[in-house]
Amino acid sequence: MKSRSRIAKGKELENFIVHWLRNMGLDKDAMRTPGSGSGRFKGDIYTPNLPIVLECKNHKTPHVAEWIKQADDQTFGYQPWAVIWHPPKVPMESSVAIVPLDIFKILLRHIQRKTGESV
């Protein structure tokens, strides 16, 4: 695959996640990070109203351990992280979030509080 098409695929997922965050009302100020995490703001998506570093991966073959290390390295141990992976041949809405177990626990507890049901 040509590097331009890889870059375009990555930007496509990043743009989708930015619009998704905004449309869901999670962060109206979300935007793609200039330089894709190489500058002051880390991660692929800058979310000033959410305390999380988001790495987006639009790859055919998953390299989960590598992606987790990259996301974790970008937090410097101070923020939670999530890797968003868009598997091939599925709609963007079917992308997968990879999060540490402690973050997953927080999400489950939040769902439990909202629904009043045990999860």
C-alpha positions as CSV (number, residue, x, y, z in Angstrom):
1,M,0.0,0.0,0.0
2,K,1.3,3.5,-0.8
3,S,2.1,5.7,2.1
4,R,-0.4,8.3,0.9
5,S,-3.3,5.8,1.1
6,R,-2.1,4.8,4.6
7,I,-2.1,8.4,5.7
8,A,-5.5,8.9,4.1
9,K,-7.0,5.9,5.8
10,G,-5.7,7.1,9.2
11,K,-7.1,10.6,8.6
12,E,-10.4,9.1,7.6
13,L,-10.7,7.2,11.0
14,E,-9.5,10.2,12.9
15,N,-12.1,12.5,11.3
16,F,-14.8,9.9,11.9
17,I,-13.9,9.7,15.7
18,V,-13.7,13.5,16.0
19,H,-17.2,13.8,14.4
20,W,-18.5,10.9,16.5
21,L,-17.2,12.5,19.8
22,R,-18.8,15.8,18.8
23,N,-22.1,14.3,17.7
24,M,-22.4,12.2,20.9
25,G,-21.9,15.4,22.9
26,L,-18.8,13.9,24.6
27,D,-16.4,16.7,23.5
28,K,-17.6,19.5,21.2
29,D,-14.0,20.7,21.0
30,A,-12.5,17.4,19.9
31,M,-10.1,17.7,16.9
32,R,-7.4,15.8,15.1
33,T,-4.1,16.5,16.8
34,P,-1.7,18.6,14.7
35,G,1.3,16.4,13.7
36,S,-0.6,13.3,14.9
37,G,0.7,13.3,18.5
38,S,4.2,14.5,17.8
39,G,3.8,17.9,19.4
40,R,2.4,19.3,22.6
41,F,-0.8,17.3,22.5
42,K,-0.4,13.5,22.4
43,G,-2.5,11.0,20.7
44,D,-4.3,11.2,17.3
45,I,-7.3,13.0,18.7
46,Y,-7.1,16.1,21.0
47,T,-10.0,16.0,23.5
48,P,-9.7,19.0,25.8
49,N,-12.9,18.0,27.7
50,L,-12.1,14.3,28.1
51,P,-9.1,13.1,30.2
52,I,-7.9,10.4,27.7
53,V,-5.3,9.9,25.0
54,L,-6.9,8.4,21.8
55,E,-4.8,6.6,19.3
56,C,-6.6,5.7,16.0
57,K,-5.5,2.8,13.9
58,N,-7.0,2.0,10.5
59,H,-4.9,-1.1,9.7
60,K,-5.8,-4.3,8.0
61,T,-3.7,-6.4,10.4
62,P,-3.9,-5.7,14.1
63,H,-0.7,-4.9,16.0
64,V,-2.3,-4.5,19.4
65,A,0.8,-4.8,21.6
66,E,2.6,-2.2,19.5
67,W,-0.4,0.1,19.5
68,I,-0.9,-0.2,23.3
69,K,2.7,0.6,23.9
70,Q,2.5,3.6,21.7
71,A,-0.6,4.9,23.4
72,D,0.8,4.2,26.9
73,D,4.1,5.9,26.1
74,Q,2.2,9.0,25.0
75,T,0.4,9.4,28.3
76,F,3.7,9.5,30.3
77,G,1.8,7.6,32.9
78,Y,-0.5,10.5,33.7
79,Q,-3.6,9.9,31.6
80,P,-5.8,7.0,30.6
81,W,-5.6,5.9,27.0
82,A,-7.6,4.0,24.4
83,V,-6.7,2.6,21.0
84,I,-9.5,2.8,18.4
85,W,-9.0,0.2,15.6
86,H,-11.1,0.1,12.5
87,P,-10.9,-3.5,11.1
88,P,-11.1,-4.0,7.4
89,K,-14.4,-4.3,5.5
90,V,-16.6,-3.1,8.3
91,P,-18.3,0.3,8.7
92,M,-16.5,3.0,10.8
93,E,-19.2,2.6,13.4
94,S,-18.0,-1.0,14.0
95,S,-14.5,0.2,15.0
96,V,-13.2,-1.4,18.2
97,A,-12.0,0.4,21.4
98,I,-9.1,-1.2,23.2
99,V,-8.8,0.1,26.8
100,P,-7.0,-1.0,30.0
101,L,-9.0,-3.1,32.4
102,D,-9.2,-0.4,35.0
103,I,-10.8,2.0,32.4
104,F,-13.2,-0.8,31.4
105,K,-14.2,-1.2,35.1
106,I,-15.0,2.5,35.3
107,L,-17.2,2.2,32.2
108,L,-19.0,-0.8,33.6
109,R,-19.6,1.0,36.9
110,H,-21.0,4.0,35.1
111,I,-23.3,1.8,33.1
112,Q,-24.4,0.1,36.3
113,R,-25.2,3.5,38.0
114,K,-27.1,4.7,34.9
115,T,-29.2,1.6,34.5
116,G,-29.5,0.5,38.1
117,E,-28.6,-3.0,36.9
118,S,-25.7,-5.2,37.8
119,V,-23.3,-5.7,35.0
